[in-house]
């Protein structure tokens, strides 16, 4: 009987951890998604998203527009755009982003591009290398609201001294509750994968 109770207790603890920890991460992701840390930093970093032959997708455009707002509020003198390209693409996400912000009046020498990363971790690791060359120690990260927790953790792990997130607003884009729920589940899975595999 004692052995049965021990096994049952261990099983209960394991189940609680398997279920509870992802729920805790989900809460942290959701909570961070509602935080807008509008502070000055050495660089504004825009995480890449889809582009169509050099034209940012609506999601990417929303991120770039928010970065432009932060730049025009004098929160940083530098914008770093990120993102590689998919097979068959003529342009990288970074190229599309750079073209967009310079067309909106940002001087070309104020824009840096990371054009190799195909994942969030790869892009931020490459941004860290650029930052070391440019003397950038603090970053204001711009991406989806639900992406904020993960990118802050990665940037902190990569050694940035100051890490802040100011998410883009998608009020102009229709996003159903089911879409938001799927995005939250996907983000929990992505953060778990990062914690387990550090990539």
Number of C-alpha atoms within 10 A of each C-alpha: 6 7 8 9 10 11 12 12 12 12 12 12 13 12 12 11 13 11 11 13 14 16 14 13 18 21 14 15 21 19 14 21 19 13 15 15 14 15 15 19 21 19 25 27 26 25 26 32 24 20 24 13 13 19 17 23 16 15 19 23 21 22 28 26 17 19 28 20 12 21 19 13 11 13 18 19 18 22 27 24 27 30 29 23 20 13 6 6 13 12 17 27 34 28 24 25 29 23 17 19 21 15 11 11 10 19 12 14 10 15 19 21 22 26 20 16 21 17 14 19 18 17 20 22 20 18 25 20 13 16 20 11 9 12 10 19 16 20 29 27 28 27 25 23 21 24 26 26 24 22 23 20 14 21 22 16 12 15 13 17 12 16 20 24 26 25 27 24 15 14 8 8 10 8 10 9 9 9 11 12 11 12 15 19 16 15 21 26 15 16 24 16 12 15 13 9 8 11 14
